Structure formats: structure tokens, C-alpha cells
Amino acid sequence: LAICAVMLNVTFVSWGLLQERMLTRRYPRLTGEYFTYSYALVFTNRFWTLIMSGMLLLYLKPRTSRSTVIYQYAFPSISNMLSSWCQYEALRYVSFPAVTLFKSLKLAPVMLMGKLLGNHSYPQYDYVVAIFIGVGIAMFMMSTDELTFDLDVYGEHTSAKWTGVMLLVLFLFFDSFTSQWQGRMFKRHRDLSMIELLFASSAFSSALSLITLVHDGKLWPAFDFIISHSEIQFHFFAFSVCSTIGQLFIFYTIKNFGAVVFAMIMTTRVLISIGLSVLLYDHKVTSTGFFGLAVVVGAVCYRIKRQAEGKQLIKWRGMGEKSEKEIELVQEWHEHIDT
């Protein structure tokens, strides 16, 4: 468990910091140009996820689903791809700590989408937690000195004053749709495994993001930028490695220790990511912002405590084979992981 906690924090904290470095800082430092091809990051992330899930398919050999239709994988693939793009683009307008904390609000749209797509019911404490998270995020974001909605990180004026916030709202919408649609697929197709779903969705997302890069004429400019700057070559490699290794540890942690333990680990990861980002990139956060951060973390911890009541935390099996817990695995994956 200690190894899982350390590796999840190391990989995903590094992944987040590399994301901020690539999208908000110059190459070379101070005097160079910005890397503006966020869809290249989407493609890279999905491609390495495709490779990782393919390796898991070969190793675990889960039973292949015979009831799913291939086009059904396209819907979560498109929404997942769009949520990633919105997240990366939001960094142009909103500081990384604000973006990281804003993702804690995933609970609210997930509950809304669950009502719309699956008629799910949720415990009352989830609604209270969602309200407190929203209040805490509002306090944090409104007190952050860098949060100017009329300029992007490159210093250029934008046509929409609240562009960054709108991108984050769209991110939450698309991500919640992805998790709820995938959960509905598990309910309708009892022979579908998590590994097969991840592989098929990654294949669709990789192909669609590559087509988007080609159609927008950004594939070769992005490639030339990477070739021309040796520093970003290392960053892309480390970004891909952290994403791949991190996702392997997600599977192992949830399989063996459960979703509640996984949620605890990822909550510490949020705090570490925000703290390091503030130190490394000199973000300004006021006392009101720190209080808002404490409100969000307190609400998340309270929800984890309520989820843990009456549950056995250790030894949860059933990843390669079909398991009733796989729907919960999808929910936890999207609630705590950056796409």
C-alpha cells in the first residue's frame, strides 16, 4: 500500500507539473516561444493509454464482450477527448492550482449526469459535500491574484471574459458524461470488462485526436516544435511515462485496496500538486484562498469518511474478469484522475 501511495503521488504530481510547464512556460525558458498545441498532448496521452491497455489485455486476457456494438465506444471517447482538451486549454486562462482544485467539483456534474442517464440516487451527504466544495472553490479562485479572465497566460486579450471558467465547466460536463456513459455500458453489457472498455475508448480517442491534429494543420507544426526544442522532448517523454505508470498503479491500487483508499491517496496528491505549483511557479494565493482550499479538502475528506463506513478496505479483486465493482472503478477513475 505504501508503494502504491508513493508511486501514485510521484507519477501524477509530476504529470501535473509537467503539464503546467509545457502549456504555460516558454521554450527555451524566458526568451522562447509557447507550446500552443494542446491537442498534441491529448493524442500523446490517449496513445500511451492505448499501449498500456493493450498490454493489460494481453497479460490479463479478459473475456471479450460479444454484446457491445463498436459505435458505442465512440461516445465516451469523444467526450473524454473533449474534456482533456478543455482542461489543457483552461491553463491558458486560469492558474494550475485553481484548475486542480476546480476538478474537485466533479462530484456535482457526475450526480447530475447520473440522474439524467441512469436515474441514479445519491446519499444526502453527497449534495452537502458538493455545495461546500463549490463554496471553497469559489473562495480560492476569486482570491487568486493571477485569475484575470480577460487575458490568457500568453498575455493576449481574449474575446470572452470568462473563457477559462467556461472551459472548466465544459471539462466537468464532458468528463461526467464519460463516466456515466461507461457505467451504463457496464450495466447493459455484463460481459464487458474494464480493460476492454479502456482499450477500445483509447483506440477511438487516439484516432480522433490524430485526425483533429491533421485536419487543423497542427500535426507538423507541433512535431517541428518538439524537434526544435530538446527540453520539451524530455518533458513529453516524462509526461507519457508518468501517465502510463500512474494508470497501471490506479488499477493495482483499486483492485487490491479499494476505491476509498484510492480516494484518500488522490486527495493528498491534490494538496501536494497545489503546494509544489505555488512554490515552483510563484502563484499568489491569499489567506482567503487557503481557507477555501481547506474547505474543499475538508468536504472531500468527510465524504471519504462516510464512504468508508461499514466497508472492508483491503483486498478487492476483479479487474481482469467481470466484476460488479467495475462501475465503481469507472466512477472513481473519472472523479480523481485528470484526463
Summary of the structure (lengths in Angstrom):
residues: 339
radius of gyration: 19.4
end to end distance: 23.8
largest distance: 56.5
contacts: 1127
relative contact order: 0.20
helix: 74%
strand: 2%
